[in-house]
Amino acid sequence: MGLSKATETWRNVFFLLTAVFILELWFLWFYHVRAYVQERSNVALDEQIQVQKDANDQFYLNEKNHKGFAEYLEVKELESKRSHLPWSTYITKILDILNKLKSLNTGDESFILLSDFKVNLKELSLNGAVGNLAYLYSWEDSLINRFNELEFLSDITIRKYEREVNNTKGFSFTLSAKVNNNATR
């Protein structure tokens, strides 16, 4: 004998509800296991972070390391705020100009002699002698024009020059300029 249609329907509904209930239990178990595993992972990471913090604290407690590290941080901060050219770049650019000018020596009346190059945080000075004043003033690669191209120099002047240098037909001169320590790169 078979079951009536109403009983058959209730039986199917019962199995369907039982399957849904079992699926819900399985999803609930899966969620809790996943949350537990994630929590264990977080605890392990927190322990690693605490170990690193303890190591950093020990580093700071050691006075020698603290001073060195503090100085390092100060230097890094100063470097990040620096907006001017480093002195090594200043000197390299000036020496490039002086070497180019020295290479222009061609003859008796076309000579350039450079000496007594002095530079400090405020001023630059250069003594020299030329056979022709054009080396100082008039042509495109003149000493004045070359030094005017340098962004860290201002008030470039040749304040004095004298005729007859060491029994030669030439002019001795003294070039001076103010150094701008805030020149940008």
Residue, then its C-alpha position, 0 to 999 in steps of 0.5 A: m500500500g502506498l502513502s497518501k498524497a498528503t503524507e507523501t508531500w509532508r514526507n518530501v517537505f520533511f526531507l527538504l527541511t532536514a537537508v536545509f537544516i544539515l546544510e545550515l549546520w555544515f555552513l555554521w561549522f565551516y564559518h566557525v572553523r574558518a573564524y578560529v583559524q583566522e583568529r589563530s593566524n592573527v594571534a601568531l602575527d600579533e606575537q611576531i609584532q610584539v617580538q619586533k616591538d621588544a627588539n626595537d625597544q631594546f635597540y632604543l634602550n641601548e644608548k649607543n644605538h639610540k644616538g646613532f639612530a637618532e643622528y641618522l634620522e636627523v640627517k635623513e630629515l635634513e636631506s629631505k628638506r635640503s633645497h640647495l646644491p651640495w658643495s661637491t657639485y659647486i666645486t665640480k662645476i667651477l673646476d669644469i669652467l676653469n679647466k676649459l679656460k686653461s685649455l684656451n692657452t694658444g700663444d704669447e698674447s692669448f694666455i690665461l693663468l689662474s691662481d689662488f682659487k678661494v671659496n667659502l660659504k659666503e664668497l668665491s674669489l679667483n686671481g689670474a692673468v690674461g693676455n687679452l681682456a676679451y677672455l674676461y668680458s667680451w666673447e661668448d665663453s668669457l669668464i664672466n659669462r661662464f660664471n654667470e651661468l652658475e645658479f649658486l653665484s651672484d654679484i660676479t665682478i672683476r673689481k680690479y685688474e692691472r696691466e703688465v703681468n710678470n713682464t708680459k703683455g697682459f692683465s692680472f685680475t681678481l674675480s669675486a662673487k657671492v655664494n648663494n647657499n639656497a640655490t635650487r637644483 
